[in-house]
């Protein structure tokens, strides 16, 4: 199996449980990767045979320690590259994902270490996702999905999902950037910098706030 294909599977499984607890199912994994369920089932069996995931028929998929270590290594590469492109080359946060997908498989460990040092060892990427350290460890604070935040909740924007560039642009236009202070009025109405903003439904499902102000 091509190494890049394995890495893409492991990253998708890793991403799924970063901001919620439920493990990913084969059908969800197929949807994320844009592949046929039969192809995903076949690959998952191969990953399990290599000791990278655990899986039972029709059940959820989990990374083993070895799988998590490999996934964290690739996630670290991807997010450091995204941070590098934004900080050093002026990319927008909605423009970096595809570039990082290409570069993460090609740059050397030496260059990656240089990027990390140059950027001051960042702990989060431009979207608020944690960058694993060289040992695969990450730090996160308690969080709540914006769609589930109770009226009256106030907190900082911790993360905006990078799955959809259009949502990133909408969020930025509304002031929902990482670090912004937000007051939740109701399911889709927020106050940011004393301005009341109505948020599209797809956006409130892609933003996470700190659990406390």
C-alpha positions in Angstrom: 0.0 0.0 0.0 1.3 3.5 -0.8 2.5 5.2 2.4 0.6 8.4 1.6 -2.7 6.4 1.4 -2.1 4.8 4.8 -1.3 8.2 6.2 -4.5 9.7 4.9 -6.6 7.0 6.5 -4.8 7.3 9.8 -5.1 11.1 9.8 -8.9 10.9 9.1 -9.4 8.5 12.0 -7.3 10.7 14.2 -9.2 13.9 13.3 -12.5 12.3 14.0 -12.0 12.1 17.8 -10.1 15.3 18.3 -13.2 17.4 19.0 -15.7 14.7 20.1 -15.5 11.3 21.6 -17.4 8.9 19.3 -15.2 6.7 17.2 -15.5 6.8 13.4 -17.5 4.2 11.6 -16.5 2.7 8.2 -19.3 4.6 6.4 -18.2 7.9 8.0 -14.6 7.2 7.0 -15.7 6.5 3.5 -17.6 9.8 3.4 -14.6 11.8 4.7 -12.2 10.3 2.2 -14.7 10.3 -0.7 -14.2 6.6 -1.3 -16.5 3.6 -1.8 -17.4 1.8 1.4 -16.0 -1.4 0.0 -12.6 0.2 -0.7 -12.5 1.5 2.9 -13.5 -1.8 4.4 -10.7 -3.5 2.5 -8.1 -0.9 3.6 -9.2 -1.0 7.2 -8.6 -4.7 7.2 -5.1 -4.2 5.9 -4.4 -1.5 8.5 -5.6 -3.8 11.2 -3.3 -6.5 9.9 -0.4 -4.1 10.2 -1.4 -3.3 13.8 -2.3 0.3 13.1 -6.1 0.1 13.9 -8.5 -2.1 15.8 -11.9 -2.9 14.2 -14.6 -5.5 14.3 -17.1 -6.1 11.4 -19.6 -3.2 11.1 -18.1 -1.6 14.2 -16.2 1.6 14.8 -12.5 2.0 14.1 -9.8 3.0 16.6 -6.1 3.7 16.3 -3.7 1.5 18.1 -0.8 3.1 19.9 1.3 2.6 16.8 -1.4 4.0 14.5 -1.9 7.0 16.8 1.9 7.7 16.8 2.1 7.6 13.0 -1.1 9.7 12.6 0.2 12.3 15.1 3.5 12.6 13.1 1.6 13.3 9.9 -0.8 15.7 11.6 2.1 17.6 13.1 3.7 17.9 9.6 0.4 19.1 8.1 -0.3 21.7 10.7 3.2 23.1 10.9 3.2 23.5 7.1 -0.2 25.3 7.3 1.1 27.7 10.0 4.3 28.3 7.9 2.3 29.2 4.8 0.1 31.6 6.7 2.8 33.3 8.7 5.6 33.4 6.2 3.9 33.5 2.8 0.7 35.4 3.5 -1.7 32.5 2.6 -5.3 32.9 3.9 -6.4 30.2 6.4 -8.9 29.0 3.7 -6.0 28.5 1.2 -3.6 26.3 3.0 -5.1 22.8 3.4 -4.5 21.5 -0.1 -1.0 22.9 -0.2 -0.2 21.2 3.1 -1.6 17.9 1.8 0.9 18.0 -1.0 3.9 19.2 1.0 3.5 17.0 4.1 4.7 13.9 2.2 7.7 15.6 0.6 9.5 17.9 3.0 12.4 16.5 5.1 12.4 16.1 8.9 15.3 18.6 8.9 13.2 21.2 7.1 10.2 20.5 9.3 12.3 21.1 12.4 13.5 24.3 10.9 10.0 25.5 10.3 9.0 24.6 13.8 11.9 26.6 15.3 11.3 29.5 12.9 7.7 29.8 14.0 8.5 29.7 17.7 7.2 26.1 18.3 3.5 27.0 17.8 1.0 24.8 19.7 -1.9 25.5 17.4 -2.4 25.9 13.6 -4.3 28.8 12.0 -7.6 27.0 12.5 -7.0 26.4 16.2 -6.2 22.7 15.8 -3.5 21.5 18.2 -0.1 20.8 16.7 1.3 17.6 18.3 4.8 18.0 19.6 7.7 15.8 18.5 6.5 13.0 20.9 2.9 13.2 19.6 1.5 15.0 22.7 -1.1 17.7 22.4 -2.7 20.3 24.8 -6.3 21.3 24.6 -8.6 23.1 27.0 -12.3 22.2 27.7 -14.5 23.1 24.7 -18.0 23.2 23.4 -19.4 23.0 19.9 -21.0 26.3 19.0 -24.2 24.5 17.9 -24.5 23.0 21.4 -23.6 26.1 23.4 -26.3 27.3 25.8 -27.8 30.8 25.4 -25.8 33.2 27.5 -22.6 31.1 27.1 -19.5 33.3 26.5 -16.1 32.0 25.4 -13.2 32.3 23.0 -13.2 30.8 19.6 -10.8 27.8 19.9 -11.2 26.3 16.5 -12.9 26.6 13.1 -13.0 23.5 11.1 -11.0 23.6 7.9 -13.1 20.9 6.1 -14.8 23.6 4.0 -13.0 26.7 2.7 -16.3 28.5 2.1 -17.2 28.1 5.8 -13.8 29.5 6.8 -14.5 32.6 4.6 -18.0 33.0 6.1 -16.6 32.7 9.6 -13.8 35.2 9.0 -16.2 37.7 7.5 -18.4 37.4 10.6 -15.4 37.9 13.0 -15.4 34.2 14.1 -11.6 34.0 14.0 -9.5 32.0 16.5 -9.3 33.9 19.8 -12.4 36.1 19.2 -14.6 36.6 22.2 -18.2 35.4 21.6 -21.5 35.7 23.5 -24.1 33.1 22.4 -27.6 34.6 22.3 -29.4 31.6 20.8 -28.8 28.7 18.4 -27.7 30.9 15.5 -27.3 34.4 16.9 -24.0 35.6 18.4 -22.5 38.9 19.7 -19.0 39.6 18.6 -17.3 42.9 19.5 -20.8 44.3 20.5 -22.2 43.4 17.1 -25.1 41.0 16.8 -24.6 38.5 14.0 -26.9 35.8 12.6 -24.8 32.7 11.7 -25.6 30.2 8.9 -26.5 26.7 10.3 -23.5 25.1 8.6 -21.1 27.5 10.4 -22.4 26.8 13.9 -21.5 23.2 13.4 -18.0 24.0 12.5 -16.9 26.3 15.4 -15.8 25.4 18.9 -15.7 27.7 21.9 -13.9 27.5 25.2 -16.1 25.9 27.8 -15.7 28.9 30.0 -14.8 32.6 29.3 
